[in-house]
Amino acid sequence: MAAWGSMTADEQLGYVYIPTSTPTGSYYGGHRPGQNLYADSLVVLNAKTGKLVWHFQMVHHGLWEYDSATPPVIGRHHGGR
């Protein structure tokens, strides 16, 4: 697994947002051992401790390396919609 896209940091929360790619690109995902929880995901780490805060997997056992090629955008939502 790699992070080809740029990482994003939230200085107020102390988090680093890391978009990850497929661990072995161009291979059928069912042949990869384990759950591959952090492949093709947005992984958020605590910048001070390096511990996982949360993750969101966009594709499970991806086939064609559809990893995030752009950095995550951090914003605030106002208005409750």
Buried (B, 14 or more C-beta within 10 A) or exposed (E): BEBEBEEBBEEEEEBBBBBBBBBBEEBEBEEBEEEBEBBBBBBBBEBEEEEEBEBEBBBEBBEEBEBBEEBBEEEEEEEEE
